[in-house]
Amino acid sequence: MIAVHAFKGRRVAVFGLGRSGLATVRALQAGGAEVSAWDDSAQSRAAAEAQGFVLDDLNRRDWGDVAALVLSPGVALTHPAPHRVVELAQAVGAPVIGDIELFALEVLAMPVKRRPKIIGITGTNGKSTTTALIGHILREAGRNVTVAGNIGDAVLAQDPPRPGSYYVLELSSYQLDLTASLQCDVAILLNLTPDHIDRHGDFAGYFAAKQRLFSMQGPDGVAIVGVDDAQTSDFYSRLRMKRPDTRAIPISAGRVVSRGVYALGDQVYEALDSAPKAVMQLGRAAALPGRHNAQNIAAALAAVRVLGVSARMAADAIGSFGGLAHRQELVGELDGVRFVNDSKATNAEAAMQALACYDPIYWIAGGRPKAGGLAALAHLYPRIAKAYLIGEAEPRFARELDGKLAYERCGDLATATAAAGRDARAEGRKGAVVLLSPAAASFDQFANFEARGDAFRELVGAFMAPALEPEPGA
C-alpha cells in the first residue's frame, strides 16, 4: 500500500467504495488523514462495513472541515450533471480529485532523484494492451515495474515508490479529469474517437481530458502521440511547436514518420536517433494481430527505447507477450473454428479492430448500445458471414443490419454462442472465427466486460466439451 501523507491531520471525503475507493481510504488513513467514506449503493456500503470500514453519510454531515473530496472515477463530475457530493465539495471550496492525484502528490513529495519513472497511457482504444505490453517489456529488461491505474489493482494498493522503480499507468478520461499533478516521464496518446460523450458533454470535453496528461508534464517529459487520426495528428503538430524533437515522438501504424516509430507492411521501424531501421517483424507478435496492435507495438517500442531498453531486447519481449484477457483472446478451437473473446470492444471503433483481423466471421454483437451504433463498421460487413445479436442493442442493431448482413436475434450470450458455433462448424469455411466483439457496453446483462468475456469463455468450453469426449470404446 502507498500511504498518502498529503492530508495528514485533515479530513478527506471519499465517495465511491469500489476497489479504488477502499484502497484510497486505507492509504489516507495510513498517512494520518481523517476519512469520511460513503457510497450511494447499500450493497457497496455493506461490503465495506464487513471489511471493518466505518462509514460517514456525506449527504448528512457538515462539510465545513472537509479539505478534499476523492471521487470514484465512475461518478459524474460535470455531465450530465455533477453528483450531489461534487456540489457539496465545491460549495466549501474543497478540490475534487481522484486516487491518481493522491499518488501524484506522494511522488512529488519525494526528493527528485528518488522518484520512480512514470509512464502514462491514454487514448480511446488500445490503452490496456499498450500498458500491459510496456510493463512486460520493462520486466523482461530487468526493471522493477508496477502496472496499475485503469488496469489491474488500484494504484494506491501497490507497493510504495522507490528509486529505480517504474509505474506504468493506464489512464482513462475519467481519471484524468480528477488529476492535476501527475508528471509523467513518458506520456502516450494512442488514438481518439468519440466516446464517453455523456460524461464529458461533447467531443471537445473528452479530448480536453486526454490532453491533461501532457499539460501536467514537466519540461523533461516525453510525449508519444499516434498520428493515424486527424485529431491526434493535429495535437502532435501543436506539441512539436512547444517541445524539442526529442520530447515529442510520433508513432504510426501504416505510414512513415520522421523521428518516430512506425509499422509498415510486416515490419516495425525505428527512426529515433538515426535513419530508419527495421526492428522486428509484426508476425513475431502472435498475440497482437491487426493494424491497431501495430500501433500499440509502435507506442510501446517508442516508450521503452526512451527509457533505455535496447531495440533487440524490446523486440524479443514483444514477441513473447501473451496478450490480455478479453482483447482478441483465443479461448478455444474446434473443427478448424476459432473462438475469440474480444469483450473489451465496448464501442464500434473498438470492434472494428477485431473485425479487420478475421474472415469469415460469425459475429456476436450487442449489449447496451452507445452513440453511433454500428455505422463505422459497414466497410467490414463483407468479412462477416452472419451476426448474432444480444442484449438491449438487439432491436437497434437488427434495424441497422437489415438488408446488409445476415443476422439472428438471439437475446442472450448463451444462445448466440451456441448458434454461432453451430453455424461455423456446419459451414466449414476455412479460417472461420466465432468472434465476441460486442460494439456495446456490457451493463445490460453483465457487471462489466470482464464478466461478459468470462461467461463467453465458459460457454465455449461447454460447447466444445461434447465434441471432445472420446467415443465409447475408443
Secondary structure, DSSP 8 states (H G I E B T S, - for coil): -----TTTTSEEEEE--SHHHHHHHHHHHHTT-EEEEE-S-HHHHHHHHHTT-----TTTS--TTEEEEEE-TTS-SSSS---HHHHHHHHTT--EE-HHHHHHHHHHTS-GGG--EEEEEESSSSHHHHHHHHHHHHHHTT-EEEEEESSSS-GGGS----TTEEEEEE--HHHHHT-S----SEEEE-------HHHHSSHHHHHHHHHHHHHT--TT-EEEEE-SSHHHHHHHHHHHHHS-GGGEEEEEESS--TTSEEEETTEEEE-SSSS-EEEEEGGG-TT--SHHHHHHHHHHHHHHHHTT--HHHHHHHHHH----TTSSEEEEEETTEEEEE-TT--SHHHHHHHHTT-SSEEEEEESB--TTTTGGGGGGGGGEEEEEEESTTHHHHHHHHTTTS-EEEEESHHHHHHHHHHHHHHH--TT-EEEE--SSBSTTTSSSHHHHHHHHHHHHHHHHHHHHS--TT-
